[in-house]
Amino acid sequence: MTEAKTSLKRTLVGKVVSDKRAKTITVLVERRVKHPIYDKIVVKSSKYHAHDENGEYKLGDTVEITESRPLSKTKNWVATRLVQKAALV
């Protein structure tokens, strides 16, 4: 087979809200959904703990995370790539 195999793992894009722990970042993923009764677009968010082996992602960066095997009690995601660097304030 010459064609590339598509990954079955889920990927999400979110913003790093914490990088204080060793080899771990907390990523906030926001999604826009329509409220079932009021038909208003509501922003729902979830936080994920992602593995960051080299500590390369910093607070405010937008990163892509990919699902993986459980790495700890709360960590099931791995940071795969930097989407956008944090803007300097």
Steps between C-alpha positions, in 0.01 A plus 500: 500500500637840405224729627545654846299344781261745664524522877203382706610716794301815576673835471394826662631857483505718810683761704758421770367634832764345729858381452607482865532122529797300375435352153128589518293785358134578555315578178163678485294387199194709413219389271195686376168316525142602443282492811224239445217717633608861452678455162781725621865420429669419832874456559574180694849426623700205630846480654738218410834406650749434221852355503773747402828306513742788434304782666488691170143634527440807714202683650275650231625283211240336276587131462363183345458201730451136401337221697737235636519218751460603866828658611386576856179522703377809310725512192372330180618754239832595341584845364596443136560839339500874554219669307569859610753654735371713789483874422736718701312734733 
